[in-house]
Amino acid sequence: MFHQSKRILVLLFCASTSILGYSYDRIKYDYNKLEDCALKVVSQKMKAASLYEKYTGPDEITILDQNVQADIVIPQNADSSEILSANELAYWLGKITDKKFNIVRDAFASHSKPLICIGKTVFLTDALKEMINKLKSDDSYTIISEKNRLIIAGKAGYGNYFGVVDFLERFMDIRFFMPAEFGVDLLKKEKIVFPKFLFVFTPSFKVRGFGLYAPDLSPEKIEMGKEWLIRNKFNSAIGRGRKLSVLGGGLLGGFTKTHSFDVLSSPDKFSKSYPDWFPYIKSMDRRDTSGAYVQRCVSNPEFINHIASQAMNYFKTHPRDSIFCIGPNDNWHWCECEKCCVWDNQRGQADWEDVPSEPIISDRVWRYVNEVAKIVKDKFPDKIIYSPAYHNYTRAPSFPLQDNVLVQLCHHRPACYSYSIASCDCEKNKHFKKIFEEWRKKNVKIYIYYYTFKTMFRQLPWPVAEITAKNMNYFNKPEVLGVYGQSSISNFGYNGLNYWVFAKTSWDAALEPNAIIKDYFTRYYGPMAEEMMLYYYFLEEALRESKTHIISQTIMNESDNWLSYELLKKARIFLNKAQNKSAKQDEKYLQRLNLAIQAHEYAEQYLKLDMLSRAYNKTHEIQKAEEAYSASQNLLKEAEKNMGNWGLMYSGSEGISGFVKDKIQNNLGNLIKQAKFEKATLKDLTGEMWTFMLDPKNIGEGAGYNQVNFDDSSWKKIAIGKTWESEGYDYDGIAWYRISFKTSKDCEGKSIILSMPGVDGEAWVWINGKFLIHNVGWDKPIYAEIDKYLDYNLPNILTVKVYDKMGAGGIYKPVRLVETPRKSKSVDNKN
């Protein structure tokens, strides 16, 4: 991977406005047209039908009025799910009626008063029992009103609880929009009556999962998040909470580390004893047992048996769990041995443009999964082995798979999130649709991995809720066991609607998208619904107008084509109108609006930072970099104030600090430092020719390449400040650079720093045979104090060993000796 030295090492959004005298015209909108389109869309959405059907007819049962109040009934020998379900129902009925509802055992229930019966009470007739037993899944349920009884009963524990919370939503008008207390919306009721009806429901997907990544939230808020998940009928064991444990622990419980090679075959533990498990790298002509994050030799029978043993040992010690993941690591660096490569078919290259050199290796990976599944099935026939279908093994293999294999099909690449899969308006989704249909023919269980949130989203607007609803409807096929949303529970400011739509459609994929969205805005924002819908659809229309294709892993790139500071300033008008109404509204609406405002203000600041960064990119004036650095400090300071309040995620690699602080700000700081170093340069080694040697077998240190007296006269000459590929070396692996230079006697006594801001790959540096530093990361600069190693009478030898795994490699930025103020301690290498 390589970035030019004159470019800030961040992916930046475009801006169609001007700041500090610089204008950016990458995209221009007709804002009047956008507003007109948004108004038409909102008018259409407001005409949508109600989200849920209302049953009508003569009153059959009165739950509550001035004279009557029902009791909640559970079986005499009620199980934990029935008790939990009854308590949940009593709590929320109390909230909407300001009454206390009693819970009684069926043996003591009064037959003369109305009853709400939960689970397998004595009031279930044989016919009802038979009907419930025939329901398709454990979380299917039925609601029956007859005579003076309302019966909510599920096939199993999940069905009882999900029947209750779905009853609260469908029939009692409660909405669990987000985990916070102000995220629940309910309508007070003085009277509750029902006609005679029968309602039977089986969820669209048997397994429904949702991410819990929320490093800012306290343990108490994390638990609130888990309760929000289960109240929205998510049942995957991932992130299981107290209530999910009561109901049985969650479906797909087990070892669920998706990219699991390093956990199941740790390099520290196995690389020395079993080097053949690790990938053979042609350019190195050896196995990579360095401990780096690499793949494994999945054709190796010993490795296959080891993974199978790990799975079987897990099931022995966790008999209640059902699943074990054996997925490859989340990178490239595949084994290049003949036994692995023979499985790689010739169907073409990978399915996206940015890594065209990667072959399709589906047969290789899925043969390994198949072999492990076959071994495990012999001892544990009811357990499941799974792996993601991801990166260049997304496609289905050319052979059948074992029936105990689960495929976690990632809507990743090829994929687009701004067009629906079924519409075929997008070449990437056409390609994904073809892959999905290939998997359906394999007669295996499919578990969809869907990106409702991703690090490249940068906590910025992502108006794709309707597309999510349409895609969930498309995935609603018999072969699809379930869906999982990669997501967080701490960034509802911009992403709340996306999360809500995913929750609704993963439970009931047949719900009308317009009805979901209308219900969300009218209930979540109340009197401010129209203004907030206009705000959302103004941004969605801009995305549509730009014809941008959003890919889950490169949202930043695609956002360059549609999002701008000026667009957000125009959208702010609708937020202001909502804010003007807010003074007269219920506190809960104000709190919800504030989350949207915080997210919007953050986005505006981020795009200001972007414009300042672009100003530097255009002028290369260090003042512009300093202004951008100051803007990044202000942005972080403001964002940090809102940590843990549900609006934005600040901490962690997926949060604001992970890219603004760890990426943008650090890169700006390094850029400023480099500019200052240029002025204080004692010696610039960039313009001189270095000696260069490829080392595919990693023999250099043993041969003394790093020693001061080594004879490198036979080595090739090479320029630096550019990659070795640009110098004609099409090569991945280890290579060495050496240069001899003199330092003036006048430099003695000065504090001298070696500045190497850009080495693509892993680097080891020696000065005069003395080891100086080890650096990992193509974008991590090297700054190290070297004056104590320098010789001021004889030539000095600087030696750099570089290991580049893939893509471009080498010393691609200037190398300088720089004078700095004397410090008591050596300068840290701040990476």
Secondary structure, 3 states (H helix, E strand, C coil): CCCCCCCCCCCCCCCCCEECCEECCCCCCCHHHHHHHHHHHHHHHCCCCCCCCCCCCCEEEEEECCCCECEEEECCCCCHHHHHHHHHHHHHHHHHHCCCCCEEEHHHCCCCCCEEEECCCCCCCHHHHHHHHCCCCCCCEEEEEECCEEEEEECCHHHHHHHHHHHHHHCCCCEECCCCHHHEECCCCCCEEEECEEEEECCCCCEEEECCECCCCCHHHHHHHHHHHHHCCCCECCCCCHHHHHCCCCECCEECCCCCHHHHCCHHHHCCCCHHHCCEECCCCEECCCCCCCCCCCCCHHHHHHHHHHHHHHHHHCCCCCEEECCCCCCCCCCCCHHHHCCCCCCCECCCCCCCCCECCHHHHHHHHHHHHHHHHHHCCCCEEEEEECHHHCCCCCCCCCCCEEEEEECCCCCCCCCCCCCCCCHHHHHHHHHHHHHHCCCCEEEEEEECCCHHHCCCCCCCHHHHHHHHHHHCCCCEEEEEEECECCCHHHHHHHHHHHHHHHHCCCCCHHHHHHHHHHHHCHHHHHHHHHHHHHHHHHHHHHCCCCCHHHHHHHHCCCCCHHHHHHHHHHHHHHHHHHCCCCHHHHHHHHHHHHHHHHHHHHHHHHHHHHHHHHHCCHHHHHHHHHHHHHHHHHHHHCCCCCCCCCCCCCCHHHHHHHHHHHHHHHHHHHHHHHHCEEEECCCCCEEEEECCCCCHHHHCCCCCCCCCCCCEEECCCCCCHHHCCCCCEEEEEEEEECCCHHHCCCEEEEEECCEECEEEEEECCEEEEEEECCCCCEEEECHHHCCCCCCEEEEEEEEECCCCCEECCCCEEEEECCCCCCCCCCC
